[in-house]
Amino acid sequence: MTPSHQQKPILLIALGGNTLIQEDQRGTIGEQLDNLRKTIRQIARLSAHYRIIITHGNGPQVGNLLLQQESCDQVPKLPLEILVAQTEGQIGYMIESTLDEELMTIGVNNKKLVTLITYVVVDQDDPAFQNPTKPIGPVFSGKEAKNLGYPTIKTKKGYRRVVASPNPVTIIEKREIRTLIDLDFIIICCGGGGIPVIRDGRGFHGVHAVIDKDLASACLAQEVNVDIFIITTDVAGAMIRYNQKDQTLLKQISVKEAEAYIRRGHFKAGSMLPKMTACTRFIHGGGKRAIITSTEALEEAVLNTDVGTQIVPEQSTPPV
Protein backbone atom coordinates (compact mmCIF):
# COMPACT_ATOMS: atom_id res chain seq x y z
CA MET A 1 0.00 0.00 0.00
CA THR A 2 1.62 3.25 -1.10
CA PRO A 3 1.62 6.48 0.92
CA SER A 4 -0.08 8.27 -1.99
CA HIS A 5 -3.07 5.97 -1.65
CA GLN A 6 -3.32 6.55 2.10
CA GLN A 7 -3.31 10.32 1.51
CA LYS A 8 -6.25 10.26 -0.90
CA PRO A 9 -9.46 11.66 0.73
CA ILE A 10 -12.43 9.33 1.13
CA LEU A 11 -15.47 10.26 -0.94
CA LEU A 12 -18.91 8.73 -0.33
CA ILE A 13 -21.32 9.16 -3.26
CA ALA A 14 -25.02 8.53 -2.55
CA LEU A 15 -26.65 8.05 -5.96
CA GLY A 16 -30.23 9.26 -6.33
CA GLY A 17 -32.99 7.26 -7.99
CA ASN A 18 -32.80 9.29 -11.21
CA THR A 19 -29.30 7.89 -11.74
CA LEU A 20 -30.97 4.70 -12.97
CA ILE A 21 -34.52 5.64 -14.03
CA GLN A 22 -35.68 9.00 -15.39
CA GLU A 23 -39.18 10.22 -14.61
CA ASP A 24 -40.52 9.60 -18.14
CA GLN A 25 -38.99 6.11 -18.54
CA ARG A 26 -40.36 2.59 -18.05
CA GLY A 27 -37.18 1.49 -16.36
CA THR A 28 -35.96 -1.25 -18.71
CA ILE A 29 -32.51 -2.65 -17.99
CA GLY A 30 -31.24 -0.98 -21.15
CA GLU A 31 -32.51 2.41 -19.97
CA GLN A 32 -31.02 1.93 -16.52
CA LEU A 33 -27.60 0.98 -17.85
CA ASP A 34 -27.56 3.91 -20.30
CA ASN A 35 -28.48 6.35 -17.51
CA LEU A 36 -25.98 4.83 -15.13
CA ARG A 37 -23.09 5.10 -17.55
CA LYS A 38 -23.23 8.93 -17.56
CA THR A 39 -22.76 9.00 -13.79
CA ILE A 40 -20.29 6.15 -13.51
CA ARG A 41 -18.01 7.78 -16.09
CA GLN A 42 -17.58 10.70 -13.68
CA ILE A 43 -16.91 8.37 -10.74
CA ALA A 44 -14.26 6.51 -12.75
CA ARG A 45 -12.37 9.77 -13.28
CA LEU A 46 -12.74 10.79 -9.62
CA SER A 47 -11.24 7.47 -8.50
CA ALA A 48 -7.80 8.71 -9.55
CA HIS A 49 -7.87 11.25 -6.73
CA TYR A 50 -10.26 9.81 -4.12
CA ARG A 51 -10.97 6.58 -2.31
CA ILE A 52 -14.62 5.92 -3.14
CA ILE A 53 -17.70 4.40 -1.53
CA ILE A 54 -20.91 4.26 -3.59
CA THR A 55 -24.40 3.93 -2.10
CA HIS A 56 -27.66 4.03 -4.03
CA GLY A 57 -31.45 4.08 -3.87
CA ASN A 58 -33.71 1.20 -4.90
CA GLY A 59 -37.26 2.59 -4.83
CA PRO A 60 -38.39 1.76 -8.38
CA GLN A 61 -36.61 -1.61 -8.38
CA VAL A 62 -38.04 -2.87 -5.09
CA GLY A 63 -41.41 -1.48 -6.19
CA ASN A 64 -41.26 -3.62 -9.32
CA LEU A 65 -40.52 -6.71 -7.24
CA LEU A 66 -43.51 -5.94 -5.02
CA LEU A 67 -45.69 -5.50 -8.10
CA GLN A 68 -44.55 -8.88 -9.40
CA GLN A 69 -45.51 -10.42 -6.06
CA GLU A 70 -48.93 -8.77 -6.14
CA SER A 71 -49.48 -10.12 -9.66
CA CYS A 72 -48.58 -13.76 -9.00
CA ASP A 73 -49.86 -16.29 -6.48
CA GLN A 74 -47.94 -19.24 -7.92
CA VAL A 75 -44.84 -18.74 -5.76
CA PRO A 76 -44.45 -17.84 -2.07
CA LYS A 77 -44.37 -14.13 -1.19
CA LEU A 78 -41.01 -12.81 0.03
CA PRO A 79 -40.58 -10.44 3.00
CA LEU A 80 -39.47 -6.89 2.33
CA GLU A 81 -35.95 -7.33 3.70
CA ILE A 82 -35.35 -10.12 1.15
CA LEU A 83 -36.52 -7.86 -1.67
CA VAL A 84 -34.14 -5.14 -0.46
CA ALA A 85 -31.31 -7.68 -0.48
CA GLN A 86 -32.23 -8.71 -4.02
CA THR A 87 -32.08 -5.12 -5.26
CA GLU A 88 -28.75 -4.57 -3.49
CA GLY A 89 -27.32 -7.40 -5.58
CA GLN A 90 -29.11 -6.35 -8.77
CA ILE A 91 -28.09 -2.69 -8.71
CA GLY A 92 -24.65 -3.47 -7.31
CA TYR A 93 -24.03 -5.72 -10.30
CA MET A 94 -25.09 -2.98 -12.72
CA ILE A 95 -22.91 -0.35 -11.03
CA GLU A 96 -19.91 -2.65 -10.71
CA SER A 97 -19.96 -3.91 -14.29
CA THR A 98 -20.49 -0.42 -15.72
CA LEU A 99 -17.73 1.03 -13.53
CA ASP A 100 -15.33 -1.71 -14.60
CA GLU A 101 -15.97 -0.84 -18.27
CA GLU A 102 -15.54 2.90 -17.71
CA LEU A 103 -12.30 2.39 -15.78
CA MET A 104 -10.90 0.28 -18.60
CA THR A 105 -11.93 2.97 -21.10
CA ILE A 106 -9.69 5.48 -19.33
CA GLY A 107 -6.85 2.96 -19.07
CA VAL A 108 -7.35 1.73 -15.49
CA ASN A 109 -7.29 -2.06 -15.68
CA ASN A 110 -6.46 -3.13 -12.14
CA LYS A 111 -8.93 -1.27 -9.90
CA LYS A 112 -10.54 -3.52 -7.28
CA LEU A 113 -14.35 -3.37 -6.98
CA VAL A 114 -16.77 -5.07 -4.62
CA THR A 115 -20.51 -5.02 -3.92
CA LEU A 116 -21.37 -5.63 -0.28
CA ILE A 117 -24.80 -6.69 0.97
CA THR A 118 -25.25 -4.45 3.99
CA TYR A 119 -27.20 -4.75 7.26
CA VAL A 120 -28.27 -1.58 9.06
CA VAL A 121 -29.36 -1.74 12.69
CA VAL A 122 -32.53 0.13 13.68
CA ASP A 123 -34.15 0.56 17.09
CA GLN A 124 -37.18 -1.69 17.59
CA ASP A 125 -38.70 1.12 19.73
CA ASP A 126 -38.25 3.75 17.01
CA PRO A 127 -41.52 5.80 16.82
CA ALA A 128 -41.50 5.26 13.03
CA PHE A 129 -42.84 1.73 13.57
CA GLN A 130 -46.01 3.22 15.06
CA ASN A 131 -46.41 5.71 12.22
CA PRO A 132 -45.53 4.20 8.80
CA THR A 133 -44.88 6.95 6.26
CA LYS A 134 -42.71 5.50 3.47
CA PRO A 135 -44.68 4.66 0.29
CA ILE A 136 -43.45 1.59 -1.59
CA GLY A 137 -44.64 -0.78 -4.30
CA PRO A 138 -47.43 -0.50 -6.89
CA VAL A 139 -50.08 2.20 -7.20
CA PHE A 140 -53.76 1.42 -6.46
CA SER A 141 -57.05 3.23 -6.94
CA GLY A 142 -58.98 4.40 -3.89
CA LYS A 143 -61.42 1.49 -4.32
CA GLU A 144 -58.62 -1.07 -4.54
CA ALA A 145 -56.85 0.42 -1.53
CA LYS A 146 -59.89 -0.19 0.70
CA ASN A 147 -59.61 -3.94 0.16
CA LEU A 148 -55.91 -4.31 0.81
CA GLY A 149 -54.65 -5.97 3.95
CA TYR A 150 -52.08 -3.30 4.80
CA PRO A 151 -51.98 0.49 5.36
CA THR A 152 -51.79 2.82 2.37
CA ILE A 153 -51.22 6.51 1.75
CA LYS A 154 -52.47 8.74 -1.03
CA THR A 155 -49.66 9.97 -3.31
CA LYS A 156 -49.63 12.05 -6.51
CA LYS A 157 -50.01 8.88 -8.58
CA GLY A 158 -52.59 7.12 -6.39
CA TYR A 159 -52.65 4.99 -3.25
CA ARG A 160 -49.54 3.06 -2.22
CA ARG A 161 -48.56 0.79 0.63
CA VAL A 162 -46.72 2.49 3.47
CA VAL A 163 -44.11 0.96 5.75
CA ALA A 164 -42.03 2.26 8.64
CA SER A 165 -38.84 4.19 7.88
CA PRO A 166 -36.80 4.12 11.12
CA ASN A 167 -33.54 5.96 11.70
CA PRO A 168 -30.31 4.03 11.07
CA VAL A 169 -28.35 3.33 14.26
CA THR A 170 -25.20 1.67 12.93
CA ILE A 171 -23.88 -0.15 9.85
CA ILE A 172 -23.01 -3.76 10.73
CA GLU A 173 -20.30 -4.09 8.07
CA LYS A 174 -18.54 -0.80 8.88
CA ARG A 175 -15.28 -2.54 9.88
CA GLU A 176 -15.21 -4.60 6.69
CA ILE A 177 -15.93 -1.47 4.64
CA ARG A 178 -13.11 0.42 6.33
CA THR A 179 -10.72 -2.47 5.66
CA LEU A 180 -11.72 -2.53 2.00
CA ILE A 181 -11.14 1.23 1.72
CA ASP A 182 -7.65 0.78 3.12
CA LEU A 183 -7.05 -1.96 0.53
CA ASP A 184 -7.99 0.54 -2.23
CA PHE A 185 -11.29 -1.09 -3.22
CA ILE A 186 -14.21 0.90 -4.61
CA ILE A 187 -17.09 -0.34 -2.44
CA ILE A 188 -20.78 -0.44 -3.42
CA CYS A 189 -22.89 -0.85 -0.30
CA CYS A 190 -25.94 0.28 1.74
CA GLY A 191 -28.15 -0.19 -1.34
CA GLY A 192 -31.65 1.18 -0.74
CA GLY A 193 -30.61 2.21 2.75
CA GLY A 194 -29.44 -1.32 3.58
CA ILE A 195 -31.35 -4.25 5.05
CA PRO A 196 -33.05 -3.05 8.28
CA VAL A 197 -32.38 -5.37 11.21
CA ILE A 198 -32.93 -5.26 14.97
CA ARG A 199 -30.84 -6.89 17.63
CA ASP A 200 -32.13 -10.23 18.91
CA GLY A 201 -29.87 -11.37 21.73
CA ARG A 202 -26.44 -11.73 20.15
CA GLY A 203 -27.85 -11.87 16.64
CA PHE A 204 -30.10 -9.87 14.31
CA HIS A 205 -33.27 -10.38 12.33
CA GLY A 206 -34.84 -8.40 9.53
CA VAL A 207 -37.88 -6.17 10.01
CA HIS A 208 -40.65 -4.95 7.70
CA ALA A 209 -39.30 -1.47 7.04
CA VAL A 210 -37.12 0.57 4.72
CA ILE A 211 -34.36 2.99 5.68
CA ASP A 212 -33.81 6.28 3.91
CA LYS A 213 -30.65 5.73 1.85
CA ASP A 214 -29.32 9.25 2.45
CA LEU A 215 -29.60 8.88 6.24
CA ALA A 216 -28.00 5.42 6.09
CA SER A 217 -25.24 6.83 3.89
CA ALA A 218 -24.56 9.64 6.37
CA CYS A 219 -24.40 7.10 9.20
CA LEU A 220 -21.85 5.04 7.26
CA ALA A 221 -19.88 8.15 6.31
CA GLN A 222 -19.45 9.07 9.97
CA GLU A 223 -18.55 5.53 11.02
CA VAL A 224 -15.76 5.09 8.45
CA ASN A 225 -14.42 8.67 8.62
CA VAL A 226 -15.39 9.87 5.14
CA ASP A 227 -13.96 13.28 4.16
CA ILE A 228 -16.55 14.37 1.58
CA PHE A 229 -20.18 13.20 1.41
CA ILE A 230 -22.11 13.89 -1.79
CA ILE A 231 -25.78 13.22 -2.58
CA THR A 232 -26.91 13.32 -6.21
CA THR A 233 -30.45 14.21 -7.19
CA ASP A 234 -32.47 15.56 -10.13
CA VAL A 235 -32.09 19.27 -9.26
CA ALA A 236 -29.09 21.58 -8.98
CA GLY A 237 -29.09 21.48 -5.17
CA ALA A 238 -31.17 22.46 -2.15
CA MET A 239 -33.45 25.42 -2.76
CA ILE A 240 -35.45 27.68 -0.49
CA ARG A 241 -38.94 28.69 -1.63
CA TYR A 242 -38.76 25.78 -4.08
CA ASN A 243 -41.08 26.03 -7.11
CA GLN A 244 -41.92 29.66 -6.31
CA LYS A 245 -40.98 32.64 -8.45
CA ASP A 246 -38.24 33.64 -6.04
CA GLN A 247 -36.77 30.18 -5.45
CA THR A 248 -33.09 30.39 -4.57
CA LEU A 249 -30.38 27.76 -4.82
CA LEU A 250 -28.33 27.53 -1.64
CA LYS A 251 -24.64 27.60 -2.48
CA GLN A 252 -21.95 27.26 0.21
CA ILE A 253 -23.54 27.45 3.67
CA SER A 254 -22.55 26.50 7.21
CA VAL A 255 -24.16 23.62 9.05
CA LYS A 256 -25.90 26.14 11.35
CA GLU A 257 -27.41 27.92 8.34
CA ALA A 258 -28.57 24.57 6.93
CA GLU A 259 -30.27 23.68 10.20
CA ALA A 260 -31.97 27.08 10.31
CA TYR A 261 -33.47 26.49 6.86
CA ILE A 262 -34.64 23.04 7.99
CA ARG A 263 -36.37 24.54 11.06
CA ARG A 264 -38.12 27.10 8.87
CA GLY A 265 -39.71 24.30 6.85
CA HIS A 266 -38.10 24.97 3.49
CA PHE A 267 -37.67 21.27 2.61
CA LYS A 268 -40.27 18.56 2.07
CA ALA A 269 -40.29 15.22 3.87
CA GLY A 270 -39.46 12.39 1.48
CA SER A 271 -37.71 14.82 -0.85
CA MET A 272 -35.01 17.36 0.09
CA LEU A 273 -35.53 17.18 3.88
CA PRO A 274 -33.78 13.80 4.43
CA LYS A 275 -30.93 14.94 2.18
CA MET A 276 -30.34 18.12 4.17
CA THR A 277 -30.72 16.20 7.44
CA ALA A 278 -28.19 13.62 6.28
CA CYS A 279 -25.70 16.35 5.39
CA THR A 280 -26.01 18.13 8.74
CA ARG A 281 -25.61 14.83 10.62
CA PHE A 282 -22.47 14.11 8.64
CA ILE A 283 -20.93 17.50 9.42
CA HIS A 284 -21.80 17.22 13.12
CA GLY A 285 -20.20 13.76 13.10
CA GLY A 286 -16.87 15.22 12.03
CA GLY A 287 -17.32 15.42 8.25
CA LYS A 288 -15.49 18.18 6.39
CA ARG A 289 -17.83 18.85 3.48
CA ALA A 290 -21.28 17.68 2.37
CA ILE A 291 -22.71 18.33 -1.10
CA ILE A 292 -26.14 18.07 -2.73
CA THR A 293 -26.04 18.42 -6.51
CA SER A 294 -27.48 17.16 -9.77
CA THR A 295 -26.34 13.83 -11.14
CA GLU A 296 -24.90 15.55 -14.21
CA ALA A 297 -22.76 17.88 -12.06
CA LEU A 298 -21.38 15.19 -9.72
CA GLU A 299 -17.73 15.43 -10.74
CA GLU A 300 -17.78 19.21 -11.08
CA ALA A 301 -19.33 19.65 -7.61
CA VAL A 302 -16.60 17.56 -5.99
CA LEU A 303 -13.84 19.55 -7.72
CA ASN A 304 -15.48 23.00 -7.56
CA THR A 305 -16.98 24.33 -4.32
CA ASP A 306 -19.19 26.78 -6.26
CA VAL A 307 -21.34 23.97 -7.73
CA GLY A 308 -24.44 22.59 -6.00
CA THR A 309 -25.26 23.10 -2.33
CA GLN A 310 -22.09 22.79 -0.24
CA ILE A 311 -22.42 22.47 3.54
CA VAL A 312 -19.35 22.97 5.70
CA PRO A 313 -18.57 23.38 9.41
CA GLU A 314 -18.43 26.88 10.87
CA GLN A 315 -15.52 28.99 9.64
CA SER A 316 -14.10 26.11 7.65
CA THR A 317 -12.37 26.00 4.31
CA PRO A 318 -13.80 22.93 2.52
CA PRO A 319 -11.33 20.35 1.20
CA VAL A 320 -11.05 19.65 -2.50
C-alpha angles and dihedrals in degrees: 000000000000125000089238090062093049090052095055112106118243115246122194114198117195106197117213124226093258088066087078107021127030120213095253096046133097091222102242116173089250091055092047094050092047091051092045094052093064091057098038091053088063092047091051090057093045091054089075090068105025140048103236139213118182124201126175147186125250106189100125093039097051088042090057091051090051090049090052089052092049090051098050132055096173095090131041117272116249124223119249096252089058091052090051089051090050092053091047088059095041097050093036089057092051093048094044096048093045092047091050090054094047092048091052090049090060092044100262106131104159106051113133117230132183137176113212124198102224134208119205120196118226130183113257088213094054108135088230089078089063093047112040110198108157114102115215139165132017128352121249135190119248090256093051092047092059091062098047121109096227138055120278137190130209113247133176090271098042138277120337136179115264127211134179119278106198125185117266113248102184141340110245095209096047093117092050090047092051091050091051091050090053089051089055097249123150102230126207109196148133090053111189089000092305130271108307112230136169127211116263108184105299093341140055138237132195123255134206098259144091127229123220104253094218092054091046089048091052090050091052092045091057094045096053097037099248115189100205126025118195129184119195122208141157097271133062093257142295114333134193118221087017116202092011125114092255098044111152130201112228110229122182110351137162122250089250091055090049091052091049091055089049091052090050090058099244095142130063124233111249091023127051097346097076090045093054091043091051091051094050091048090052093051092046088050091060101276118150102210137006124192136193113191145141119283090243092055097047098115094039092051092054092050098037121048091202093069123089124343110320119193119194137169119268115292092356131143105221118234121244 
